[in-house]
Amino acid sequence: MKHLIFTIGLLALVSCKDNKNQETITHSDAVEHPVDAVNEHHEEDASDVYGNAWTEEIELNNGDKWESDLTTNEGVKKLQHTFNTQATSSLADYHKLAELLNEDKNYVVKNCTMEGPAHDNLHVWLHPLIEKIAALTQTESVEDASKIKNSIKENIYGYYDYFK
């Protein structure tokens, strides 16, 4: 199962659309135990679903923000809107937030047309977000869900520190 999780994550990282006819969407509901797998995978990356170690890996474009495509920026705005408008007082609310964020994340993955170093750095930002959303989908306590949600917030709003 861990190989499946890794494969899904890898596909998400390299699946930004190469042409208009190709479509790859990841679904976090296909993951049985994402928190365990994410934590195991991230031990190698010095990151986890509660942190934002990606900020140490991502680079700026010679001190400037990377130029992003319109659809990626629209997708991030959708992520922010969903994050800000979905109430989270119960575990069911957190799972609903994860479901909606997953849809917004899939929009970004499906419609991305970025290339080169900007695209590579987008994936440094996107990969941890994918794992956090998957973990939020499967979390079993409000306390854990709240921690993951805070990490997701830092991830989503950190986008504009690196992309314009």
URDAFEN-V790616 format. One record per residue. N is the residue number from 1. RES is the residue in one small letter. PHI is phi in whole degrees, 0 to 359 (* if undefined). BURIAL is I if it has 16 or more other C-alpha atoms within 10 Angstrom, else O. D_LAST is the distance of its C-alpha to the last C-alpha in Angstrom with 1 decimal. Layout:
n:N res:RES phi:PHI burial:BURIAL d_last:D_LAST
n:N res:RES phi:PHI burial:BURIAL d_last:D_LAST
//
This chain:
n:1 res:m phi:* burial:O d_last:37.0
n:2 res:k phi:296 burial:I d_last:34.8
n:3 res:h phi:292 burial:O d_last:34.5
n:4 res:l phi:296 burial:O d_last:33.4
n:5 res:i phi:299 burial:I d_last:30.7
n:6 res:f phi:299 burial:O d_last:29.5
n:7 res:t phi:296 burial:O d_last:29.7
n:8 res:i phi:298 burial:I d_last:27.7
n:9 res:g phi:298 burial:I d_last:25.0
n:10 res:l phi:296 burial:O d_last:25.1
n:11 res:l phi:299 burial:O d_last:25.0
n:12 res:a phi:296 burial:I d_last:21.9
n:13 res:l phi:292 burial:I d_last:20.2
n:14 res:v phi:255 burial:O d_last:21.2
n:15 res:s phi:262 burial:I d_last:21.4
n:16 res:c phi:306 burial:I d_last:18.2
n:17 res:k phi:306 burial:I d_last:19.9
n:18 res:d phi:274 burial:O d_last:21.5
n:19 res:n phi:209 burial:O d_last:23.0
n:20 res:k phi:292 burial:O d_last:23.3
n:21 res:n phi:268 burial:O d_last:26.6
n:22 res:q phi:267 burial:O d_last:25.7
n:23 res:e phi:221 burial:O d_last:24.7
n:24 res:t phi:230 burial:I d_last:24.4
n:25 res:i phi:234 burial:I d_last:24.1
n:26 res:t phi:265 burial:I d_last:24.9
n:27 res:h phi:237 burial:I d_last:27.1
n:28 res:s phi:288 burial:I d_last:27.5
n:29 res:d phi:288 burial:O d_last:31.0
n:30 res:a phi:274 burial:O d_last:32.3
n:31 res:v phi:258 burial:I d_last:32.2
n:32 res:e phi:281 burial:I d_last:35.4
n:33 res:h phi:226 burial:I d_last:34.6
n:34 res:p phi:294 burial:I d_last:30.9
n:35 res:v phi:298 burial:I d_last:31.1
n:36 res:d phi:297 burial:O d_last:33.8
n:37 res:a phi:293 burial:I d_last:32.2
n:38 res:v phi:297 burial:I d_last:28.7
n:39 res:n phi:296 burial:I d_last:30.5
n:40 res:e phi:296 burial:O d_last:32.5
n:41 res:h phi:296 burial:I d_last:29.7
n:42 res:h phi:283 burial:I d_last:27.6
n:43 res:e phi:302 burial:O d_last:30.6
n:44 res:e phi:289 burial:O d_last:29.8
n:45 res:d phi:267 burial:O d_last:26.1
n:46 res:a phi:57 burial:O d_last:26.9
n:47 res:s phi:217 burial:I d_last:24.9
n:48 res:d phi:203 burial:I d_last:25.9
n:49 res:v phi:290 burial:I d_last:25.0
n:50 res:y phi:262 burial:I d_last:25.5
n:51 res:g phi:242 burial:I d_last:23.3
n:52 res:n phi:222 burial:I d_last:19.9
n:53 res:a phi:296 burial:I d_last:21.0
n:54 res:w phi:303 burial:I d_last:18.0
n:55 res:t phi:293 burial:O d_last:16.3
n:56 res:e phi:272 burial:O d_last:19.0
n:57 res:e phi:263 burial:O d_last:18.3
n:58 res:i phi:288 burial:O d_last:14.5
n:59 res:e phi:237 burial:I d_last:13.6
n:60 res:l phi:269 burial:O d_last:11.1
n:61 res:n phi:270 burial:O d_last:11.1
n:62 res:n phi:53 burial:O d_last:14.0
n:63 res:g phi:90 burial:O d_last:12.8
n:64 res:d phi:253 burial:O d_last:9.3
n:65 res:k phi:287 burial:I d_last:6.0
n:66 res:w phi:286 burial:I d_last:6.1
n:67 res:e phi:286 burial:O d_last:5.4
n:68 res:s phi:248 burial:I d_last:5.8
n:69 res:d phi:278 burial:I d_last:8.6
n:70 res:l phi:301 burial:O d_last:9.6
n:71 res:t phi:291 burial:I d_last:12.0
n:72 res:t phi:293 burial:I d_last:10.1
n:73 res:n phi:297 burial:I d_last:7.9
n:74 res:e phi:297 burial:O d_last:11.4
n:75 res:g phi:298 burial:I d_last:13.0
n:76 res:v phi:293 burial:I d_last:11.1
n:77 res:k phi:297 burial:O d_last:12.1
n:78 res:k phi:297 burial:I d_last:15.5
n:79 res:l phi:302 burial:I d_last:15.8
n:80 res:q phi:296 burial:I d_last:15.2
n:81 res:h phi:297 burial:O d_last:17.7
n:82 res:t phi:300 burial:I d_last:20.2
n:83 res:f phi:301 burial:I d_last:20.0
n:84 res:n phi:280 burial:O d_last:20.7
n:85 res:t phi:254 burial:O d_last:23.4
n:86 res:q phi:272 burial:O d_last:25.4
n:87 res:a phi:292 burial:O d_last:28.3
n:88 res:t phi:223 burial:I d_last:29.3
n:89 res:s phi:252 burial:O d_last:32.8
n:90 res:s phi:229 burial:O d_last:34.5
n:91 res:l phi:299 burial:I d_last:34.1
n:92 res:a phi:299 burial:O d_last:34.0
n:93 res:d phi:297 burial:O d_last:31.1
n:94 res:y phi:296 burial:I d_last:29.1
n:95 res:h phi:293 burial:I d_last:30.0
n:96 res:k phi:294 burial:I d_last:29.0
n:97 res:l phi:302 burial:I d_last:25.6
n:98 res:a phi:300 burial:I d_last:25.3
n:99 res:e phi:299 burial:I d_last:26.4
n:100 res:l phi:291 burial:I d_last:23.9
n:101 res:l phi:296 burial:I d_last:20.9
n:102 res:n phi:298 burial:I d_last:22.3
n:103 res:e phi:297 burial:I d_last:22.2
n:104 res:d phi:294 burial:I d_last:18.5
n:105 res:k phi:297 burial:I d_last:17.8
n:106 res:n phi:298 burial:I d_last:20.0
n:107 res:y phi:300 burial:I d_last:18.0
n:108 res:v phi:298 burial:I d_last:14.9
n:109 res:v phi:298 burial:I d_last:17.3
n:110 res:k phi:294 burial:I d_last:19.3
n:111 res:n phi:257 burial:I d_last:16.7
n:112 res:c phi:296 burial:I d_last:14.3
n:113 res:t phi:237 burial:I d_last:14.6
n:114 res:m phi:293 burial:I d_last:12.4
n:115 res:e phi:221 burial:O d_last:14.7
n:116 res:g phi:69 burial:O d_last:15.5
n:117 res:p phi:299 burial:O d_last:14.1
n:118 res:a phi:297 burial:I d_last:10.6
n:119 res:h phi:297 burial:I d_last:12.7
n:120 res:d phi:300 burial:I d_last:15.0
n:121 res:n phi:287 burial:I d_last:12.6
n:122 res:l phi:301 burial:I d_last:11.4
n:123 res:h phi:289 burial:I d_last:15.2
n:124 res:v phi:297 burial:I d_last:15.7
n:125 res:w phi:283 burial:I d_last:13.6
n:126 res:l phi:284 burial:I d_last:15.2
n:127 res:h phi:304 burial:O d_last:18.8
n:128 res:p phi:297 burial:I d_last:19.7
n:129 res:l phi:297 burial:I d_last:18.4
n:130 res:i phi:302 burial:I d_last:20.7
n:131 res:e phi:292 burial:I d_last:23.5
n:132 res:k phi:294 burial:I d_last:23.1
n:133 res:i phi:296 burial:I d_last:23.3
n:134 res:a phi:299 burial:I d_last:26.3
n:135 res:a phi:294 burial:I d_last:27.9
n:136 res:l phi:296 burial:I d_last:27.4
n:137 res:t phi:301 burial:I d_last:29.2
n:138 res:q phi:257 burial:I d_last:32.1
n:139 res:t phi:299 burial:I d_last:32.5
n:140 res:e phi:243 burial:O d_last:35.9
n:141 res:s phi:217 burial:O d_last:35.7
n:142 res:v phi:296 burial:I d_last:33.9
n:143 res:e phi:297 burial:O d_last:33.5
n:144 res:d phi:295 burial:O d_last:31.8
n:145 res:a phi:300 burial:I d_last:29.6
n:146 res:s phi:297 burial:I d_last:28.5
n:147 res:k phi:296 burial:O d_last:27.6
n:148 res:i phi:294 burial:I d_last:25.5
n:149 res:k phi:300 burial:I d_last:23.8
n:150 res:n phi:298 burial:O d_last:22.9
n:151 res:s phi:293 burial:I d_last:21.4
n:152 res:i phi:298 burial:I d_last:19.5
n:153 res:k phi:301 burial:I d_last:18.1
n:154 res:e phi:299 burial:O d_last:16.9
n:155 res:n phi:295 burial:I d_last:15.3
n:156 res:i phi:299 burial:I d_last:13.5
n:157 res:y phi:282 burial:O d_last:12.3
n:158 res:g phi:289 burial:O d_last:11.5
n:159 res:y phi:307 burial:I d_last:8.6
n:160 res:y phi:285 burial:O d_last:6.3
n:161 res:d phi:284 burial:O d_last:8.2
n:162 res:y phi:237 burial:I d_last:7.1
n:163 res:f phi:227 burial:I d_last:3.8
n:164 res:k phi:234 burial:O d_last:0.0
//
